[in-house]
Amino acid sequence: MLNEKKLEIKMKIGETIRKYRKEREMTQEQLAQLLGITASAVNKWEKGNACPDIALLAPIARALGISLDMLLAYHEKITKDEVGDILEELKERMDKEPYREAFGWVQDKIRTFPNSDALMVQAAAVLNAYRIVSEVPDEKQYDGQILAWFEKGLSSQEEELRLMAAQALYTLYLSRQEYEKAGAYLQYFSDQDPEKKYRQALLYGRTGKIEEAYRTYEELLYSEQNRIMMILNGIYLLDLQEKDFARAHSMADKIEQIAGSFEMGRYYEVCHRLELAVQEQDKDVCVKLAGEMLASIRNICDFTKSPLYSHLNFAKTQEENEEYGMMMQETLLRYFRDEETFGFMGQDERWQQVIV
């Protein structure tokens, strides 16, 4: 057990030496010359095959520009709560003392905990945000380090931190009108993430690609209205399942409003109400809704003509849309004639006129 612990210490010191030597773009030979030893000794340390003599620890730390604690990895791990405490203190310091001092203080903390991507990326975000909302003397001098922290965050094992870093870099370069650089960070976002599409549309607009910008925004709009309608309908169906008809009526109103706002057409505005009317066995409402649905279903694809989606190329032609509308009308009539669902309508003359 003791031998395993010694090996672990060797490996950690070796990894730390290798990490900071490479960050300083220093070869093993160059580090060896500074320390007055052979390059093979440095190589053994980095491979974990040997440990530096205790007398060399301080010179190694100085050569690498780090503290002795960092070299020995005493503060290798930091908890989420500890990160939160440091960030809170950073905010307090920025309110009370010059930005330069607060920056230096948290920079030391990041050096003390070199393996904490969470501290590095979140501290960079706090520092960068403060520069945006407050006047910071010679604020450009901090660019190099803040950008370096974000860039390093792109390699984090935690997706949340990678996305935070990518978003920060995208926004920063976008604000500086360096659009090509901003666009390079979109690769870190999932293609399924609507935020990626929104950011791409923004770039299209800023770079004069107006048609692409319109199309991308409209694709987002169409996708989002489908998602919103799906969610509202899911809640509405739960209300019906739970026999909460008052809430179901309220949700039906909202669905109608959303469908109207997104110019989806009258059919989509009213069709969902029919199931509620059937459960309540409201003959008057069933007659009214059936009439409206049959009158509007042949134009069910007319939303494709809406100015909201004028830059989208929908797959079906006008003729195909009309054929689809006629087919849907026949399907709807067969549904209205279903005795199991609408048997309660009986021989109501109004209903019979609708379904003939």
C-alpha positions as CSV (number, residue, x, y, z in Angstrom):
1,M,0.0,0.0,0.0
2,L,2.9,2.4,0.9
3,N,4.6,1.6,-2.3
4,E,1.4,2.3,-4.3
5,K,1.2,5.7,-2.6
6,K,4.8,6.5,-3.4
7,L,4.2,5.6,-7.0
8,E,1.0,7.8,-7.1
9,I,3.0,10.8,-5.7
10,K,5.8,10.2,-8.4
11,M,3.2,10.1,-11.1
12,K,1.4,13.3,-10.0
13,I,4.6,15.3,-9.6
14,G,5.7,14.0,-13.0
15,E,2.4,14.9,-14.6
16,T,2.6,18.4,-13.1
17,I,6.1,19.0,-14.3
18,R,5.2,17.9,-17.8
19,K,2.0,20.0,-17.9
20,Y,3.6,23.3,-16.9
21,R,6.8,22.6,-18.9
22,K,4.7,22.3,-22.0
23,E,2.6,25.3,-21.1
24,R,5.8,27.4,-21.0
25,E,6.8,25.8,-24.4
26,M,10.0,24.5,-22.7
27,T,11.8,21.3,-23.8
28,Q,13.1,18.7,-21.3
29,E,16.6,19.8,-22.2
30,Q,15.9,23.4,-21.5
31,L,14.4,22.6,-18.1
32,A,17.4,20.3,-17.3
33,Q,19.8,23.1,-18.2
34,L,18.0,25.5,-15.8
35,L,18.3,22.9,-13.0
36,G,21.8,21.8,-13.8
37,I,20.8,18.2,-14.3
38,T,20.4,15.8,-17.3
39,A,17.4,15.7,-19.7
40,S,17.1,12.0,-18.9
41,A,16.4,12.8,-15.3
42,V,13.5,15.1,-16.3
43,N,12.3,12.4,-18.6
44,K,12.2,9.9,-15.7
45,W,10.2,12.3,-13.5
46,E,7.6,12.9,-16.2
47,K,7.2,9.2,-16.8
48,G,6.8,8.6,-13.0
49,N,9.9,6.4,-12.9
50,A,11.7,8.7,-10.4
51,C,11.0,11.6,-8.1
52,P,13.0,14.8,-7.9
53,D,15.3,15.3,-5.0
54,I,13.7,17.4,-2.3
55,A,16.4,20.1,-2.8
56,L,15.3,20.5,-6.4
57,L,11.6,21.0,-5.7
58,A,11.7,24.8,-5.2
59,P,14.0,25.4,-8.2
60,I,11.7,23.3,-10.4
61,A,8.7,25.3,-9.2
62,R,10.5,28.6,-10.0
63,A,11.6,27.3,-13.4
64,L,8.0,26.4,-14.2
65,G,6.5,29.6,-12.8
66,I,4.3,27.8,-10.3
67,S,4.1,27.5,-6.5
68,L,5.5,24.6,-4.6
69,D,2.0,23.7,-3.6
70,M,1.0,23.5,-7.2
71,L,4.0,21.3,-8.0
72,L,3.2,18.9,-5.2
73,A,-0.5,19.0,-6.2
74,Y,-1.6,19.7,-2.6
75,H,-4.7,21.5,-4.0
76,E,-5.4,19.2,-6.9
77,K,-9.1,18.8,-6.1
78,I,-11.7,21.4,-5.2
79,T,-15.4,20.8,-4.5
80,K,-18.3,22.5,-6.2
81,D,-19.1,24.4,-3.0
82,E,-15.5,25.6,-2.8
83,V,-15.7,26.9,-6.3
84,G,-18.9,28.7,-5.4
85,D,-17.3,30.3,-2.4
86,I,-14.4,31.5,-4.5
87,L,-16.7,33.0,-7.1
88,E,-18.8,34.8,-4.5
89,E,-15.7,36.3,-3.0
90,L,-14.5,37.3,-6.4
91,K,-17.8,39.2,-7.0
92,E,-17.4,40.9,-3.6
93,R,-13.8,41.9,-4.3
94,M,-14.8,43.4,-7.7
95,D,-17.3,45.6,-5.9
96,K,-14.9,46.7,-3.2
97,E,-11.4,46.9,-4.8
98,P,-9.9,47.6,-8.2
99,Y,-10.6,45.1,-11.0
100,R,-6.8,44.5,-11.4
101,E,-6.5,43.3,-7.8
102,A,-9.6,41.1,-8.0
103,F,-8.3,39.7,-11.2
104,G,-4.9,38.9,-9.7
105,W,-6.5,37.3,-6.7
106,V,-8.6,34.8,-8.7
107,Q,-5.8,34.2,-11.1
108,D,-3.8,32.9,-8.1
109,K,-6.7,30.7,-7.1
110,I,-6.9,29.2,-10.6
111,R,-3.1,28.5,-10.4
112,T,-3.6,26.9,-7.0
113,F,-6.3,24.6,-8.5
114,P,-5.0,24.0,-12.0
115,N,-7.2,21.0,-12.6
116,S,-10.5,22.7,-11.8
117,D,-12.1,23.6,-15.2
118,A,-15.2,24.7,-13.3
119,L,-13.3,27.4,-11.4
120,M,-11.3,28.5,-14.4
121,V,-14.3,28.8,-16.8
122,Q,-16.8,30.3,-14.3
123,A,-14.2,32.8,-13.0
124,A,-13.4,33.9,-16.6
125,A,-17.2,34.3,-17.2
126,V,-17.5,36.5,-14.1
127,L,-14.5,38.6,-15.0
128,N,-15.6,39.0,-18.5
129,A,-19.2,40.0,-17.6
130,Y,-17.9,42.6,-15.2
131,R,-15.9,44.2,-18.0
132,I,-19.1,44.5,-20.1
133,V,-21.3,46.1,-17.5
134,S,-18.7,48.3,-15.7
135,E,-15.9,50.6,-16.7
136,V,-12.6,48.8,-16.3
137,P,-9.4,50.8,-16.8
138,D,-7.4,49.4,-19.8
139,E,-9.7,46.4,-19.9
140,K,-8.1,45.1,-23.1
141,Q,-5.0,44.1,-21.2
142,Y,-7.0,41.2,-19.6
143,D,-8.1,39.8,-23.0
144,G,-5.3,37.4,-23.4
145,Q,-5.8,35.6,-20.1
146,I,-9.6,35.5,-20.2
147,L,-9.6,34.2,-23.7
148,A,-7.0,31.6,-22.8
149,W,-9.1,30.4,-19.9
150,F,-12.2,30.1,-22.2
151,E,-10.1,28.4,-24.9
152,K,-8.8,25.9,-22.4
153,G,-12.4,25.3,-21.2
154,L,-13.3,24.0,-24.6
155,S,-11.3,20.9,-23.8
156,S,-13.1,20.3,-20.5
157,Q,-14.6,16.8,-19.8
158,E,-17.8,18.5,-18.7
159,E,-20.2,19.4,-21.5
160,E,-21.7,22.3,-19.5
161,L,-18.3,24.0,-19.2
162,R,-17.4,23.4,-22.8
163,L,-20.7,25.1,-23.9
164,M,-20.2,27.9,-21.4
165,A,-16.7,28.6,-22.9
166,A,-17.9,28.3,-26.5
167,Q,-20.9,30.7,-25.8
168,A,-18.6,33.2,-24.2
169,L,-16.1,33.1,-27.0
170,Y,-18.9,33.4,-29.7
171,T,-20.4,36.3,-28.0
172,L,-17.1,38.1,-27.4
173,Y,-16.1,37.9,-31.0
174,L,-19.6,38.7,-32.3
175,S,-19.5,41.9,-30.3
176,R,-16.2,42.8,-31.9
177,Q,-17.6,42.1,-35.4
178,E,-15.1,39.3,-35.8
179,Y,-17.7,37.1,-37.4
180,E,-15.5,34.4,-38.8
181,K,-13.9,33.8,-35.4
182,A,-17.4,33.8,-33.7
183,G,-18.7,31.2,-36.2
184,A,-15.8,28.8,-35.4
185,Y,-17.3,28.2,-31.9
186,L,-20.7,27.0,-33.2
187,Q,-19.1,23.5,-33.7
188,Y,-19.3,23.0,-30.0
189,F,-23.1,23.2,-30.0
190,S,-25.3,20.2,-30.9
191,D,-27.1,20.4,-34.2
192,Q,-30.3,19.7,-32.2
193,D,-29.8,22.7,-30.0
194,P,-32.0,25.6,-31.3
195,E,-29.5,28.0,-29.8
196,K,-26.9,26.9,-32.4
197,K,-29.4,27.7,-35.2
198,Y,-30.2,31.1,-33.6
199,R,-26.6,32.0,-33.4
200,Q,-26.0,31.0,-37.0
201,A,-28.9,33.1,-38.1
202,L,-27.5,36.1,-36.2
203,L,-24.2,35.6,-38.0
204,Y,-25.9,35.3,-41.4
205,G,-27.7,38.6,-40.7
206,R,-24.5,40.4,-39.6
207,T,-22.5,39.2,-42.7
208,G,-25.1,40.2,-45.3
209,K,-26.5,36.7,-46.0
210,I,-30.0,37.9,-45.6
211,E,-31.8,35.1,-47.4
212,E,-30.0,32.5,-45.3
213,A,-30.8,34.5,-42.1
214,Y,-34.5,34.7,-42.9
215,R,-34.7,31.0,-43.8
216,T,-32.9,30.0,-40.6
217,Y,-35.1,32.2,-38.4
218,E,-38.2,30.9,-40.1
219,E,-37.1,27.3,-39.7
220,L,-36.6,28.0,-36.0
221,L,-40.0,29.7,-35.8
222,Y,-41.8,26.8,-37.4
223,S,-40.0,24.2,-35.3
224,E,-40.7,26.1,-32.1
225,Q,-44.4,26.5,-32.8
226,N,-44.7,22.8,-33.4
227,R,-42.9,22.1,-30.1
228,I,-45.1,24.6,-28.2
229,M,-48.3,23.2,-29.7
230,M,-47.1,19.6,-28.8
231,I,-46.4,20.6,-25.2
232,L,-49.7,22.5,-24.8
233,N,-51.6,19.6,-26.3
234,G,-49.9,17.1,-24.0
235,I,-51.1,19.2,-21.0
236,Y,-54.6,19.5,-22.5
237,L,-54.8,15.7,-22.9
238,L,-53.7,15.2,-19.3
239,D,-56.5,17.6,-18.2
240,L,-59.0,15.5,-20.1
241,Q,-57.6,12.3,-18.6
242,E,-58.0,13.8,-15.1
243,K,-61.5,15.1,-16.0
244,D,-60.3,18.6,-15.1
245,F,-62.5,20.3,-17.7
246,A,-62.2,23.8,-16.5
247,R,-58.4,23.6,-17.0
248,A,-58.9,21.8,-20.3
249,H,-61.0,24.8,-21.5
250,S,-58.3,27.2,-20.5
251,M,-55.6,25.2,-22.3
252,A,-57.8,24.9,-25.4
253,D,-58.0,28.7,-25.4
254,K,-54.3,29.0,-25.2
255,I,-53.8,26.5,-28.1
256,E,-56.2,28.5,-30.2
257,Q,-54.3,31.7,-29.5
258,I,-50.9,30.1,-30.3
259,A,-52.1,28.6,-33.5
260,G,-53.6,32.0,-34.5
261,S,-50.4,33.9,-33.6
262,F,-48.3,31.5,-35.7
263,E,-50.9,31.7,-38.6
264,M,-51.4,28.0,-38.7
265,G,-55.0,28.3,-40.0
266,R,-58.5,27.8,-38.6
267,Y,-58.4,24.0,-38.5
268,Y,-55.4,24.0,-36.1
269,E,-57.1,26.7,-34.0
270,V,-60.2,24.7,-33.2
271,C,-59.6,20.9,-33.9
272,H,-58.3,20.1,-30.4
273,R,-61.6,21.4,-28.8
274,L,-63.6,18.5,-30.3
275,E,-62.4,15.9,-27.9
276,L,-63.4,18.1,-24.9
277,A,-66.8,18.7,-26.5
278,V,-67.2,14.9,-27.0
279,Q,-66.3,14.2,-23.3
280,E,-68.8,16.8,-22.2
281,Q,-71.3,15.6,-24.8
282,D,-72.0,19.1,-25.8
283,K,-74.0,18.8,-29.0
284,D,-74.1,22.5,-29.8
285,V,-70.3,22.7,-29.7
286,C,-69.8,19.5,-31.6
287,V,-72.0,20.7,-34.4
288,K,-70.2,24.1,-34.5
289,L,-66.7,22.6,-34.4
290,A,-67.4,19.9,-37.0
291,G,-68.7,22.5,-39.4
292,E,-65.6,24.7,-38.8
293,M,-63.2,21.8,-39.2
294,L,-64.8,20.5,-42.4
295,A,-64.8,24.0,-43.8
296,S,-61.2,24.6,-43.1
297,I,-59.5,21.2,-43.5
298,R,-59.1,21.5,-47.2
299,N,-56.9,24.5,-46.6
300,I,-55.0,22.7,-43.8
301,C,-51.7,23.5,-45.6
302,D,-52.4,27.2,-46.2
303,F,-50.0,28.1,-43.4
304,T,-47.2,27.4,-46.0
305,K,-48.4,30.6,-47.6
306,S,-48.0,32.7,-44.5
307,P,-45.6,35.6,-44.6
308,L,-44.1,34.1,-41.4
309,Y,-42.7,31.3,-43.4
310,S,-42.2,33.0,-46.8
311,H,-38.5,31.9,-47.1
312,L,-39.1,28.3,-46.5
313,N,-39.5,25.7,-49.2
314,F,-42.1,23.2,-48.2
315,A,-41.9,19.9,-49.9
316,K,-45.5,19.7,-51.3
317,T,-46.7,21.7,-54.2
318,Q,-50.0,23.6,-54.2
319,E,-51.7,20.8,-56.1
320,E,-50.4,18.2,-53.7
321,N,-51.6,20.3,-50.7
322,E,-55.1,20.5,-52.2
323,E,-55.2,16.7,-52.8
324,Y,-54.0,16.2,-49.2
325,G,-56.8,18.5,-48.0
326,M,-59.5,16.6,-49.9
327,M,-58.2,13.3,-48.5
328,M,-58.2,14.7,-44.9
329,Q,-61.7,15.9,-45.4
330,E,-62.9,12.4,-46.3
331,T,-61.0,11.0,-43.3
332,L,-62.6,13.6,-41.1
333,L,-66.1,12.7,-42.3
334,R,-65.5,9.0,-41.6
335,Y,-64.5,10.0,-38.1
336,F,-67.6,12.1,-37.5
337,R,-69.7,9.1,-38.7
338,D,-68.2,6.8,-36.0
339,E,-71.1,5.7,-33.8
340,E,-68.8,4.8,-30.9
341,T,-67.5,8.3,-30.6
342,F,-70.4,10.4,-31.8
343,G,-73.4,8.1,-31.0
344,F,-74.6,10.6,-28.4
345,M,-75.4,13.0,-31.3
346,G,-78.2,10.7,-32.4
347,Q,-80.3,12.0,-35.2
348,D,-79.7,15.6,-34.4
349,E,-80.6,17.3,-37.7
350,R,-77.8,19.8,-37.5
351,W,-75.3,16.9,-37.1
352,Q,-76.8,14.9,-39.9
353,Q,-76.4,17.9,-42.2
354,V,-72.8,18.3,-41.3
355,I,-71.8,14.6,-41.9
356,V,-73.7,13.8,-45.1
